[in-house]
């Protein structure tokens, strides 16, 4: 029997409150069964399966650190599958006495999926690390931003073809609304759509992921709604604003992430723009006071760029002196007469010169 995160909170058939989502965030990346216990640092991967000594994770960051504790009567051969990973990522494993464990890679299920086997003596523990070469060295790289697919999931492979054709992309960021509603079958379908994508996809949630379905589904399949990682000298913070507000717990996390990213390039991704810069269509936070406070936090924290979705068009502007981009052209019903159509953004990150260049890529 698999026990994930001491049971995720469940609210079926309704919009899940932000505080419930924050509680579920805390439980991601933890699981145990009769063979052992696994813990992913900072909850940066969802434990999708833990059958005997067979573990499957869905990564939410390019680099992962995890601990594995084997019970005294556990089997010694372990299999670890990690989905949504960089194709050039490597896994290392260290036993509790500091010695390296031999890790044998198996045939990968797809370009962003990796499988390893290793021996872990019963009653011991190991520290495992996943990272691509150079992940912790500041260096230029490129990534994409794509959000708001919703009912356009049937044409999503058009986007995949375009993304795969972009040279040297490392991963895709998304501000959410991947599906029309939070039904588990739809979330699973979207993950199947990602099987043809050559690079990982890291996403927070929008307002559609929890319209119906169980609160636990997103967290079991994708992982956290709010999270942070660093890659090649750039910090990335994903903030859950799917209910038009940010939970106090998430604000506490954001304060830590802003401190961690001080002096470095820092990218913030959240679904709903704090303020709608072009219109009166309820496309913003519920409270203008909270919106102003949120933007001030980012400005005071030295954030370099913000990416939003929710509005099914493209806008480039500034909030609080921070460059801001709304990109909601993943396939959902577009804004009428805007002439934008489906699109994604390509971002060139230059961490040493503290520069980010953003380019619009049209699909239609």
C-alpha positions in Angstrom: 0.0 0.0 0.0 1.3 3.4 -0.9 0.9 6.3 1.4 1.6 9.7 -0.2 2.2 12.8 1.9 0.0 11.5 4.8 -3.0 11.9 2.5 -3.6 15.0 0.4 -6.6 17.1 1.3 -9.6 16.4 -0.9 -12.4 18.8 -1.9 -14.3 17.4 -4.9 -16.4 19.2 -7.4 -15.6 22.7 -6.5 -12.9 25.4 -6.6 -10.3 24.3 -4.0 -9.4 27.1 -1.5 -5.9 28.5 -1.7 -5.1 27.4 1.9 -5.9 23.8 1.0 -3.6 24.0 -2.0 -0.8 25.3 0.1 -1.4 22.5 2.6 -1.2 20.0 -0.3 2.0 21.7 -1.5 3.7 20.8 1.8 2.8 17.1 1.3 4.2 16.7 -2.2 7.4 14.6 -2.6 6.9 12.4 0.4 5.8 8.7 0.3 6.3 5.5 2.2 5.4 1.8 1.9 6.4 -1.5 3.4 9.8 -1.3 1.7 10.9 2.2 2.6 10.4 6.0 2.6 11.2 8.5 0.0 11.5 12.3 0.4 12.2 14.8 -2.3 13.9 18.0 -1.1 11.5 21.0 -1.2 8.8 18.8 -2.7 10.2 19.3 -6.2 8.8 16.1 -7.6 5.5 14.2 -7.3 5.7 10.6 -6.2 3.5 9.1 -8.9 4.2 5.4 -8.0 5.8 3.6 -5.1 5.2 -0.2 -5.6 7.6 -2.3 -3.6 11.0 -0.9 -4.6 9.8 0.6 -7.8 9.5 4.4 -7.6 8.2 6.8 -10.3 8.5 10.6 -9.9 7.3 13.6 -12.0 10.0 16.3 -11.7 9.1 20.0 -11.3 12.7 21.2 -11.5 15.8 20.5 -13.6 17.7 19.3 -10.5 16.5 17.1 -7.7 17.8 15.9 -4.4 16.1 13.0 -2.7 16.6 10.7 0.2 15.6 7.0 0.2 15.4 5.0 3.4 15.2 1.2 3.0 13.4 -0.8 5.7 15.3 -3.7 7.4 13.3 -6.4 5.5 13.2 -4.5 2.2 14.5 -5.9 -1.1 17.9 -4.7 -2.2 17.3 -3.9 -5.9 15.6 -0.5 -6.5 14.2 1.0 -9.7 13.8 4.7 -10.1 11.9 6.3 -13.0 11.9 10.1 -13.2 9.6 11.7 -15.8 9.8 15.3 -17.1 13.6 15.5 -16.9 16.3 17.1 -19.0 17.6 14.6 -21.6 21.2 15.2 -20.4 20.5 14.9 -16.7 22.5 12.4 -14.7 21.7 10.6 -11.4 24.2 10.0 -8.7 23.6 8.0 -5.5 25.6 8.0 -2.2 25.2 5.5 0.6 25.0 6.6 4.2 28.7 5.7 4.7 29.6 8.2 2.0 30.4 5.5 -0.6 29.0 5.9 -4.2 26.3 3.4 -5.2 26.5 2.0 -8.7 23.6 3.3 -10.8 22.7 1.5 -14.0 20.6 3.3 -16.5 17.9 1.4 -18.3 16.2 2.0 -21.7 14.5 5.4 -21.4 10.7 5.4 -22.0 10.9 8.7 -23.9 13.3 11.7 -24.3 12.2 13.3 -21.0 11.9 10.1 -19.1 14.8 8.2 -17.5 15.1 4.9 -15.6 17.8 3.7 -13.3 18.5 0.7 -11.1 20.7 0.4 -8.1 21.4 -1.8 -5.1 20.6 -0.5 -1.6 21.2 -2.8 1.4 18.1 -3.3 3.6 18.0 -1.1 6.6 20.2 1.7 5.1 19.6 4.9 3.3 20.9 6.8 0.3 21.0 10.3 -1.0 20.3 10.7 -4.7 20.9 13.7 -6.9 19.6 14.5 -10.4 21.2 17.3 -12.4 22.3 18.2 -15.9 26.0 19.0 -16.5 26.5 22.7 -15.7 23.2 23.1 -14.0 24.8 25.0 -11.1 27.1 27.2 -13.3 25.9 30.6 -14.5 25.7 30.4 -18.3 23.4 31.6 -21.1 20.4 29.4 -22.0 17.0 29.6 -23.6 13.6 28.6 -22.4 10.0 28.9 -23.5 6.8 30.2 -21.9 3.4 28.8 -22.9 0.0 28.8 -21.0 -3.8 28.5 -21.3 -4.3 25.4 -23.4 -7.7 24.5 -21.9 -10.1 23.2 -24.6 -7.4 23.5 -27.3 -5.7 20.3 -26.0 -6.8 18.6 -29.2 -4.4 20.8 -31.2 -1.7 20.9 -28.7 0.7 18.8 -30.8 0.9 21.8 -33.1 2.6 23.6 -30.2 4.8 20.7 -29.5 6.1 20.6 -33.1 7.0 24.3 -33.0 8.7 23.9 -29.5 10.7 20.9 -30.7 11.9 22.9 -33.7 13.2 25.8 -31.5 17.0 25.3 -31.2 18.5 24.9 -27.7 15.5 25.3 -25.5 16.1 23.8 -22.1 12.5 23.7 -20.8 9.0 25.2 -21.0 7.5 27.3 -18.2 3.7 27.6 -17.9 1.4 29.7 -15.7 -1.3 27.1 -15.8 -4.8 26.5 -17.2 -3.4 23.4 -19.0 -6.9 21.9 -19.1 -10.5 23.0 -19.3 -11.2 21.6 -15.8 -9.4 19.6 -13.1 -10.8 16.2 -14.0 -8.1 13.6 -13.5 -8.6 12.1 -16.9 -7.9 15.5 -18.5 -4.8 16.0 -16.4 -3.5 12.6 -17.4 -4.3 13.3 -21.0 -2.2 16.4 -20.9 0.7 14.5 -19.5 0.4 12.1 -22.3 0.5 15.0 -24.8 3.8 16.0 -23.2 5.3 12.6 -24.1 6.3 14.0 -27.5 7.9 17.1 -26.2 11.7 17.0 -26.2 12.1 19.1 -23.1 10.6 19.3 -19.6 7.4 21.3 -18.8 7.3 23.1 -15.4 3.9 24.7 -14.5 2.0 26.3 -11.7 -1.8 26.1 -11.6 -4.4 28.4 -13.1 -8.1 28.8 -12.2 -9.3 25.9 -14.4 -7.3 23.1 -12.8 -9.5 23.0 -9.7 -13.0 23.8 -11.2 -13.9 20.1 -10.7 -12.2 16.9 -9.8 -10.4 16.0 -6.6 -8.0 18.5 -4.9 -5.4 15.8 -4.8 -5.2 15.1 -8.5 -2.9 17.9 -9.5 -0.6 17.3 -6.6 -0.3 13.6 -7.3 0.3 14.0 -11.0 2.2 17.2 -11.4 3.4 18.2 -7.9 3.3 21.5 -6.1 1.3 24.6 -7.2 4.0 27.0 -5.7 7.6 26.1 -6.0 11.1 27.5 -6.7 14.3 26.3 -8.4 17.6 27.6 -9.8 19.1 26.7 -13.1 22.4 28.0 -14.5 22.4 31.1 -12.4 18.7 32.1 -12.8 16.1 31.7 -10.1 12.5 30.7 -11.0 9.6 31.2 -8.6 6.1 29.8 -9.4 3.3 31.3 -7.4 -0.2 29.9 -7.1 -2.7 32.8 -7.9 -5.4 30.5 -9.4 -8.1 31.9 -7.1 -7.2 35.6 -7.7 -5.3 35.8 -4.5 -2.1 34.4 -2.9 -2.3 32.4 0.3 -0.3 33.8 3.3 1.7 30.6 3.4 2.8 31.1 -0.2 3.7 34.7 0.6 6.0 33.3 3.3 7.6 31.0 0.7 7.9 33.8 -1.8 9.8 35.9 0.8 12.3 33.1 1.2 12.7 32.7 -2.6 13.2 36.4 -3.1 16.0 36.4 -0.5 17.5 33.3 -2.1 17.5 34.9 -5.5 18.8 38.3 -4.4 21.5 39.6 -6.8 20.7 37.0 -9.5 18.3 37.0 -12.4 14.9 36.1 -11.0 11.8 35.0 -13.0 8.4 34.9 -11.4 5.5 32.9 -13.0 1.9 33.1 -11.8 -1.4 32.6 -13.6 -3.5 35.7 -12.9 -1.9 39.1 -13.5 -2.1 41.2 -10.3 -3.6 44.1 -12.3 -5.2 43.9 -15.8 -3.2 46.5 -17.7 -5.6 46.6 -20.7 -9.2 46.5 -19.8 -11.9 45.8 -17.3 -12.7 42.1 -17.6 -11.9 40.7 -14.1 -8.6 39.5 -15.4 -6.7 40.4 -12.3 -6.4 39.7 -8.5 -9.6 40.0 -6.5 -8.2 42.9 -4.5 -6.4 45.8 -6.0 -4.7 46.4 -2.7 -3.3 42.9 -2.7 -2.2 43.4 -6.3 -0.3 46.5 -5.4 1.3 44.8 -2.4 2.3 41.7 -4.5 3.9 43.9 -7.2 5.8 45.9 -4.5 7.1 42.6 -3.0 8.5 41.6 -6.4 10.0 45.0 -7.1 11.6 45.2 -3.6 12.9 41.7 -4.1 14.7 42.6 -7.3 12.6 40.4 -9.6 13.7 40.8 -13.2 10.6 39.6 -15.2 7.1 38.4 -14.5 5.1 36.0 -16.8 1.3 35.7 -16.5 -1.5 33.9 -18.3 -5.3 33.9 -17.8 -5.9 36.5 -20.6 -6.0 34.7 -23.9 -3.8 37.1 -25.8 -0.3 38.6 -25.6 0.7 41.8 -23.8 4.1 43.2 -23.0 4.2 46.0 -20.4 5.7 46.9 -17.0 4.4 46.4 -13.5 6.2 48.2 -10.7 9.1 48.8 -13.0 9.4 45.1 -13.7 9.0 43.9 -17.3 5.8 41.9 -17.5 4.4 39.6 -20.2 0.9 38.1 -20.4 1.0 35.1 -22.7 -2.3 33.1 -22.8 -2.1 31.8 -26.4 -1.8 28.0 -25.8 -5.0 27.2 -27.5 -7.9 28.4 -25.3 -10.6 30.6 -26.9 -8.7 33.7 -28.0 -9.6 37.3 -27.4 -11.6 38.5 -30.4 -10.0 40.8 -32.9 -6.6 40.9 -31.2 -4.8 39.3 -34.2 -2.5 37.3 -32.0 -3.6 33.7 -32.2 -1.8 30.8 -30.6 1.7 31.5 -29.6 4.5 31.0 -27.1 7.5 33.1 -25.9 11.1 32.3 -26.3 13.4 33.8 -23.6 17.2 34.2 -23.8 18.7 34.3 -20.3 22.1 35.8 -19.8 22.8 35.5 -16.1 26.3 37.0 -16.0 25.2 40.2 -17.8 21.8 40.1 -15.9 19.8 40.2 -19.2 16.6 38.6 -20.4 15.4 39.0 -24.0 11.8 37.9 -24.8 10.6 37.1 -28.3 7.0 36.2 -29.4 6.7 33.0 -31.5 3.4 32.7 -33.4 2.0 29.2 -34.1 -1.0 30.3 -36.3 
